Amino acid sequence: MGPCQGRYCGLTVLALLATANGQDMDETGYTASAPLKPVTLGELAAMDSTAQNAAEQSINKG
């Protein structure tokens, strides 16, 4: 997703996905992502294993 995290383009993306899949917008199920903060590789490398496990679980739920 772009810098707006779907807050500005979300409805347009939803309409495009619905049209491409032959669905209503309600059926498509698109939702915008929560705002995220960019993380450097150095920050990722410095994470302890507890934080890494939490991050992986969050991504896998996603």
N, C-alpha and C positions, 0 to 999 in steps of 0.2 A: 504494500500500500504506500501511497505517497505521503508527503508531509502532513496532510490534513487528516490522515487516518480514517478517511471515509466520511468525515463530518460534512464536507461540501459536495463531494461527488457521489456519496452513497446512494442517493435516490436514482441518479443516472445509471450507476453500475447495476443497481437492482433491476431497473427497467430493461437494460441491455441483456442481463442474464435471463430474465423472465422471457423476453422475446426469443432469445436464442434457444431456449429449452422448451418453448411452446407452453409456458406456464403463466399463471397469474402472478403478480408481484407477491401476494400473500403466500403462495405455494413455494416460492423460490427459497425463502429462508435465509437470505443474506442479512448479515448484521455487520456494523462497523466495528473495527477493533478499538480497544481502549488505547488512549494515547501512550506511546512508548518512548523511552529515552534511549538514544544510541549508546552503545557500550563499546569501548575500545577492546582490542585483543589483549592488551596489557591488563585491563580490568578483569576480563574473563580468565586469564591465566593466573591471576592473583586470588581468585575465588577459592575458598576452602571447599572440601568435599560436601559438607552439609548444604551450603548455598548452591553448589552445582546440582545436587540431587533435587533440591526444591525447584530450581530453574527447569530442569529436565521434566519433572512431573508437571509443571505449569504448562510447558510447551506441548507435552503429550496429551493434556486434557483439551487443548485448544482449538 
